[in-house]
Amino acid sequence: MTADQRPAEPVGSAEQAVPAAEFYTDGYAADPYPTYARMRAQCPVRLVASPRFDSYLITRYDDARAALTDPRLSKDLYGPEGHYLRFFGPNSEGLNKNMLNSDPPEHSRLRRLVSQAFAPRRIEALRPRIGQVVDDLLDKFAPRGEADLMHQFAVPLPMVVICELLGVPKPDHEQVLGWTQVIRTSGSASRPPDQERAAVQQVQAQLHEYLTGLVRAKRATPADDMLTALIDACDHGGALTERELVSTAFLLLFAGHQTTADFIGNAMLALLTNPGQYELLRARPELLPAAVEELLRFDGPLPIASPRVATEDVEYDGVRIPRGAAVGVVLNSANRDQDHFTDPDRLDVTSGRGPHLGFGHGVHYCLGVSLARIEARTGVGGLLRRLPDLRLAVPAAELRRLPAASPFRGLLELPVRFTAAG
């Protein structure tokens, strides 16, 4: 948002309740939930500056649910206001102009094409392979008695699955992972915004070049994978343009592993710091489906939904959001709203607390929800089954996290110890 688009009225009361600088502290990165609670109580809609672009944050459950389906809030951040163009650069449209950043009817057309590959029956057929990947990863470190669950388990599990699903050659997995991790860890305050922006733009250019080459290779040698199916939709009937094809491949590759990796890390940390819940879930694995939903509500990997932009002046909780302003729906705050959930700051793996917003809501509801649930249940279940006495190797307060300004909530490391097992 530019200076002339900001509201003329002072934001002193909001600033007193929740100082803007608080959003970029290590304390906020470690535990943003006290900040969210004060916002819900005192300034539920609040303009906050960001290294990317300023956004109005919406924090209460009912407002968040309404905003996620508000047609006045567009997902096209390449529109007239150009929020994404300013941060990611003009070449970024080749990767980011996809269904995530589009509105109906364009969004509906793109989602319909991709949803066939994510049909629950087709995803269910992947369950044995996902279980095999889990066991293969555990076999590598179970005999050692210690591991970094992020680097050795949470990150590679969904990365292997989505790469195989798309048809990314195995020798390329590490390179692709390296590129996506640059985007994942963006938002660091340790380097100037211009350097941060340049690093992201460089990686996006490299990913675009790689995916364009992969599409070319798949055209020459088709295979039984999702990317070949998308190419077929592009080449026969023109259901996808070439740019949409490459951009959709990027979206599936990145979104298909990143949030699941961070979720598994967050979930295991939540269980390890709530030992009663850990022991209960280990003793009663039939609770895993409900536990995964509760763990996602409790500490989700996407704290703020991908941004929207107001196409006209809108009002939430008495706050005017001007046309052209970016809007962030704070999913992790909504999921701790005491007006919607009983005792929301307590983890309860037995609870059926009702619908959370961890997978979003409305037409942009997570397309890969079936895959994410299977990966999460199989991954967390495998750890509890194979390594029953897991414990943190360092105090939780010393764990390194993603930067406070990152669009994701997750850990950079999760060192654990356990009794060595075969």
C-alpha positions in Angstrom: 0.0 0.0 0.0 1.3 3.4 -0.9 1.3 6.3 1.6 -1.6 8.0 -0.1 -3.7 4.9 0.3 -3.3 4.6 4.1 -6.2 5.8 6.3 -6.0 9.4 7.4 -7.2 8.7 10.9 -4.5 8.0 13.5 -4.0 4.4 14.6 -2.7 5.4 18.1 -5.1 3.1 20.0 -4.1 0.1 17.9 -0.4 1.0 18.2 -0.7 1.2 22.0 -2.5 -2.2 22.1 -0.1 -3.9 19.8 3.0 -2.0 18.8 3.9 -2.5 15.1 7.5 -3.5 16.0 6.2 -6.4 18.0 5.5 -8.3 14.7 9.2 -8.7 13.9 10.7 -9.8 17.2 12.1 -13.2 18.1 9.4 -13.4 20.8 6.7 -13.0 18.2 8.3 -15.7 16.0 8.4 -18.1 19.0 4.9 -17.4 20.3 2.6 -15.0 18.4 -0.5 -16.1 20.2 -0.5 -13.5 23.1 -0.2 -10.8 20.4 -3.1 -12.3 18.5 -5.2 -12.5 21.7 -4.6 -8.7 22.4 -5.5 -7.9 18.8 -8.8 -9.9 18.9 -9.7 -8.1 22.1 -8.5 -4.5 21.4 -7.8 -4.1 17.6 -9.2 -7.0 15.7 -8.5 -5.3 12.4 -5.1 -3.7 12.3 -2.9 -2.1 9.6 0.6 -3.6 9.9 3.8 -2.8 8.0 5.7 -5.7 6.3 8.9 -6.2 4.4 6.7 -7.2 1.5 3.8 -4.8 1.7 1.5 -3.3 4.3 -1.6 -5.3 5.1 -4.7 -5.0 7.2 -4.8 -8.1 9.5 -8.1 -9.6 10.4 -7.9 -11.7 13.5 -11.4 -12.9 14.8 -12.8 -16.2 13.6 -16.2 -14.9 12.3 -14.5 -12.0 10.5 -11.8 -14.3 9.1 -14.4 -16.8 7.8 -16.3 -14.0 6.2 -13.3 -12.4 4.6 -12.2 -15.7 3.1 -15.4 -15.7 1.0 -15.8 -12.0 0.5 -15.9 -11.3 -3.3 -14.7 -7.7 -2.7 -11.3 -9.1 -1.5 -9.5 -10.3 -4.7 -6.7 -12.9 -4.8 -5.2 -11.2 -7.9 -2.2 -9.4 -6.5 -0.9 -8.7 -10.0 -3.9 -6.4 -10.6 -3.9 -2.6 -10.8 -2.3 -2.2 -7.3 0.6 -4.5 -8.3 1.6 -5.6 -4.8 3.3 -8.8 -6.0 4.9 -7.0 -9.0 6.6 -4.6 -6.6 8.0 -7.3 -4.3 8.6 -10.2 -6.7 9.4 -8.3 -9.9 7.8 -8.4 -13.4 9.2 -11.8 -14.2 7.4 -13.4 -11.2 4.1 -13.7 -13.1 5.6 -16.7 -14.9 5.4 -18.6 -11.6 2.8 -16.9 -9.5 0.0 -16.3 -12.0 -1.9 -19.4 -11.0 -5.1 -20.5 -9.3 -3.9 -19.4 -5.8 -3.6 -15.8 -7.1 -6.7 -15.6 -9.2 -10.5 -15.1 -8.8 -13.5 -16.9 -10.4 -14.1 -17.7 -13.2 -10.4 -18.0 -14.0 -9.7 -19.7 -10.6 -12.6 -22.1 -11.2 -11.2 -23.2 -14.6 -7.7 -23.8 -13.3 -8.9 -25.5 -10.1 -11.2 -27.8 -12.0 -8.3 -29.0 -14.2 -6.0 -29.7 -11.2 -8.6 -31.1 -8.9 -8.9 -34.3 -11.0 -5.4 -35.3 -9.9 -6.2 -34.6 -6.2 -9.5 -36.6 -6.2 -9.7 -38.4 -2.8 -9.8 -41.9 -4.4 -6.6 -41.2 -6.4 -4.8 -39.7 -3.3 -5.9 -42.6 -1.2 -4.1 -44.9 -3.6 -0.8 -43.1 -2.6 -1.2 -44.2 1.1 1.1 -47.3 0.7 3.8 -45.3 -1.0 3.6 -42.6 1.6 4.0 -45.2 4.3 7.0 -46.6 2.5 8.7 -43.2 2.4 8.0 -42.7 6.1 9.7 -46.0 6.9 12.6 -45.4 4.5 13.3 -42.1 6.2 13.0 -43.6 9.7 15.3 -46.5 8.8 18.1 -44.0 8.1 18.2 -42.5 11.6 16.3 -44.8 14.0 19.5 -46.8 14.8 21.4 -43.6 15.8 19.4 -42.4 18.8 19.2 -38.8 17.6 18.0 -36.8 14.6 16.9 -33.4 13.4 13.3 -34.1 12.6 13.0 -31.1 10.3 16.0 -31.9 8.0 15.7 -35.7 8.2 12.0 -36.3 8.2 9.5 -33.4 8.1 10.9 -31.7 5.0 11.9 -34.7 2.9 8.7 -36.7 3.4 6.3 -34.4 1.5 9.1 -33.3 -0.9 9.6 -36.9 -2.1 5.9 -37.4 -2.4 5.0 -34.3 -4.4 8.1 -34.7 -6.6 7.1 -38.2 -7.5 3.5 -37.2 -8.1 4.6 -34.4 -10.4 7.3 -36.4 -12.1 10.4 -34.5 -11.0 13.4 -36.7 -11.6 15.0 -38.0 -8.3 18.5 -36.5 -9.0 16.8 -33.1 -9.1 15.0 -33.3 -5.7 17.8 -31.7 -3.7 18.2 -28.8 -6.1 14.5 -28.1 -6.2 14.4 -28.3 -2.4 17.2 -25.8 -2.1 15.3 -23.3 -4.3 12.1 -23.7 -2.4 13.9 -23.2 1.0 15.1 -19.8 -0.1 11.5 -18.7 -0.6 10.4 -20.4 2.6 13.0 -18.6 4.7 12.4 -15.2 3.1 11.3 -12.4 5.5 14.5 -12.4 7.5 15.4 -9.1 9.2 19.1 -10.0 9.0 19.5 -8.4 5.5 18.1 -5.3 3.8 14.7 -5.7 2.1 16.3 -5.0 -1.3 18.7 -8.0 -0.8 15.8 -10.1 0.4 13.8 -9.2 -2.7 16.7 -9.9 -5.0 17.4 -13.3 -3.6 13.7 -14.4 -4.0 13.6 -13.0 -7.5 16.8 -14.9 -8.5 15.5 -18.2 -7.2 12.1 -17.7 -8.9 13.9 -17.1 -12.2 15.9 -20.3 -11.7 12.8 -22.3 -10.8 11.0 -20.9 -13.8 13.9 -21.9 -16.1 14.0 -25.4 -14.5 10.3 -26.0 -14.8 10.2 -24.8 -18.4 12.9 -27.3 -19.2 11.1 -30.1 -17.4 7.9 -29.4 -19.3 10.0 -29.6 -22.5 11.5 -32.9 -21.4 8.0 -34.3 -20.5 6.7 -33.3 -23.9 9.4 -35.3 -25.6 9.1 -38.3 -23.3 5.6 -38.4 -21.6 5.2 -40.3 -18.4 2.4 -41.4 -16.0 2.6 -38.3 -13.8 0.7 -35.2 -13.0 2.9 -32.8 -15.0 2.4 -34.9 -18.2 -1.4 -34.7 -17.5 -1.2 -31.0 -17.2 0.9 -30.8 -20.4 -1.8 -32.8 -22.2 -4.5 -30.3 -21.0 -2.3 -27.5 -22.4 -1.6 -29.1 -25.7 -5.0 -30.7 -26.5 -7.9 -28.3 -26.3 -6.0 -25.3 -24.9 -7.4 -25.8 -21.4 -4.1 -24.3 -20.0 -1.8 -21.7 -21.5 1.9 -22.3 -21.4 2.4 -19.8 -18.7 -0.4 -21.3 -16.6 1.1 -24.7 -17.0 4.5 -23.7 -15.6 2.9 -21.5 -12.9 0.6 -24.4 -11.8 3.6 -26.8 -11.7 5.4 -24.3 -9.4 2.3 -23.9 -7.1 1.9 -27.7 -6.8 5.6 -28.3 -6.2 5.9 -25.5 -3.5 2.5 -25.7 -1.8 2.5 -29.5 -2.1 5.3 -29.9 0.4 6.0 -26.7 2.3 3.1 -26.4 4.6 3.0 -30.2 5.3 6.7 -30.1 6.3 6.1 -27.2 8.7 3.0 -28.8 10.0 4.8 -32.0 10.9 7.5 -30.0 12.7 5.0 -27.8 14.6 2.9 -30.9 15.5 5.8 -32.8 16.9 7.0 -29.8 18.9 3.5 -29.3 20.3 3.3 -33.0 21.3 6.8 -33.0 22.8 6.0 -29.9 24.9 2.7 -31.4 26.0 3.8 -34.9 27.2 0.4 -35.9 28.5 -1.0 -35.5 25.0 2.0 -37.2 23.5 1.6 -40.3 25.7 -2.2 -40.3 25.1 -1.8 -40.3 21.3 1.0 -42.9 21.4 -1.2 -45.2 23.5 -4.3 -44.6 21.3 -3.2 -44.2 17.7 -6.9 -44.4 16.6 -7.0 -40.7 17.8 -4.6 -39.7 15.0 -7.3 -38.3 12.6 -8.8 -36.0 15.2 -5.3 -35.2 16.6 -4.1 -33.9 13.3 -7.0 -31.5 13.0 -6.5 -30.3 16.6 -2.7 -29.9 16.0 -3.4 -27.9 12.9 -5.9 -25.7 14.8 -3.4 -25.3 17.7 -0.4 -24.2 15.7 -0.8 -24.2 11.9 2.0 -23.7 9.4 0.3 -20.9 7.5 -0.4 -18.2 10.1 -1.8 -15.7 7.6 -3.7 -16.8 4.5 -2.1 -15.8 1.2 -3.0 -12.1 0.8 -6.0 -10.5 -0.8 -6.6 -7.0 -2.1 -9.7 -4.8 -1.6 -11.4 -4.0 -4.9 -13.5 -1.4 -3.1 -13.7 0.2 0.3 -14.8 -2.4 2.8 -15.4 -2.4 6.5 -14.6 -5.0 9.1 -15.2 -4.5 12.9 -15.7 -0.8 12.2 -12.4 -0.3 10.5 -12.4 1.0 6.9 -10.1 -0.9 4.6 -9.6 1.3 1.5 -9.7 0.1 -2.0 -6.3 -1.2 -3.1 -5.2 -2.2 0.4 -3.8 -5.6 1.0 -5.6 -7.8 3.5 -4.3 -10.7 5.5 -6.6 -13.2 7.2 -4.8 -14.4 10.3 -5.8 -18.1 10.4 -3.8 -19.0 13.5 -5.5 -16.2 15.4 -9.0 -17.2 14.3 -8.2 -20.8 15.3 -7.5 -19.6 18.9 -10.6 -17.3 19.1 -12.1 -18.0 22.6 -15.5 -16.8 21.2 -15.5 -19.8 18.9 -13.4 -22.5 20.6 -13.6 -23.6 24.2 -10.2 -23.3 26.0 -8.5 -22.6 22.7 -4.9 -22.3 24.1 -5.0 -25.9 25.4 -4.0 -28.8 23.2 -6.5 -31.7 23.3 -6.0 -34.5 20.8 -9.3 -36.0 21.8 -11.3 -33.0 21.0 -13.8 -32.4 18.3 -13.8 -28.7 18.5 -15.6 -28.1 15.3 -14.4 -26.6 12.0 -11.0 -24.8 12.1 -9.6 -22.6 9.3 -6.3 -24.3 9.0 -7.0 -25.4 5.4 -8.8 -22.1 4.6 -12.4 -21.7 3.6 -14.4 -21.0 0.5 -13.3 -21.4 -3.1 -9.7 -21.3 -2.1 -10.0 -24.1 0.4 -6.8 -26.2 0.3 -7.0 -28.4 -2.9 -4.4 -30.9 -1.4 -6.2 -31.4 1.9 -6.6 -35.2 1.3 -2.9 -35.6 0.6 -1.8 -33.4 3.5 -4.0 -35.3 5.9 -2.6 -38.7 4.8 1.0 -37.4 5.0 0.5 -35.8 8.4 -1.3 -38.9 9.9 1.2 -41.3 8.4 4.2 -39.2 9.3 3.3 -38.4 12.9 2.0 -41.9 13.4 5.2 -43.4 12.1 7.3 -41.3 14.5 5.2 -42.3 17.5 5.2 -46.0 16.5 8.9 -46.3 15.7 10.4 -43.9 18.3 8.1 -44.1 21.3 10.4 -42.2 23.7 11.1 -39.1 21.6 12.3 -36.1 23.5 13.7 -32.7 22.7 17.5 -32.5 22.5 17.5 -28.8 23.4 15.1 -26.6 25.4 12.1 -25.6 23.2 13.0 -21.9 23.7 16.4 -22.5 22.0 15.0 -23.9 18.8 15.7 -21.9 15.7 12.6 -20.8 13.8 11.6 -19.2 10.5 11.9 -15.4 10.6 9.0 -13.5 12.2 8.1 -11.9 8.9 8.1 -15.2 7.0 4.7 -16.1 5.4 5.1 -19.6 7.1 5.3 -20.7 10.7 7.8 -23.4 11.2 11.1 -24.6 12.6 14.5 -24.5 11.0 15.5 -27.4 13.2 14.0 -29.9 15.6 16.8 -31.9 17.3 15.5 -34.9 19.2 16.9 -37.9 21.1 15.4 -41.4 21.5 16.3 -44.9 22.3 18.0 -46.3 19.2 15.9 -48.8 17.4 16.2 -51.0 14.3 
